[in-house]
């Protein structure tokens, strides 16, 4: 993880937590953008938004983003 770039700690399929930066591939997922409250990903040509909530960490609240 380089300094000055946003990164997200995501759980991978094998149950390991891994840091990902914008533009990085994570299996079939591509991390498109990272914000303080959400992560935009591309999965099999579908844009998804993974929302982050307070102290609870990342919820499984994936929704399709506008194209």
N, C-alpha and C positions, 0 to 999 in steps of 0.2 A: 504494500500500500504506500503510495507516494504522498509526500506532504502537499497540502494545498488543494487536494481533490477530495470530493465526497466519496464515501464508501458505505456500503450496507452490509450488515452481518446477517446472512441468510442461512437457513437450514437446508442442507443438501439432501438428496434422496437417501443417502446412506446414514442419515441422522447426524452428520457432522456439521457444526457451525463453521462457516467460511466467510471471509471478507471478500466482497466484490466491488469493483470500481465501475463507473460509467463506461459503457462501450465493451465491457468484458463479457465473454461468453461463459455461461454456466450450464453445461450440457446443452439442451435444446433451448434454453432461456438466454436472451441477450438483455443485459441491463442497459436500458436506454437513458434513464435519468434518475437521479437521486435527490429528493427534497427532504426537508426536516420532518414532514408528516406522511410521505408516501414514496414509493419506488415504482417507476414506470418500467415495465418489462415487455419484451416481445417473445411470444411463445408460439411457434408454428404459424407465423404471420398474423397473429392476433395480438393486439396491444392490450395489456392488462395493467391495472393499478393495484398495487399492494399497499394498503393503508396501515399506518402506524398509529397506535393509540397510547397516550400517556405512559404510565409506569407499567402497563401490561405488556409492552413490547409489540412484536408484530403479530397481528391477528390474521387468521385465514379469511380475510375479507377481500377477495379478489373480485374486481368488477371490470367489465370491458370499457375501455376509454374510447372517447370519440376518435374517429379516424383522422 
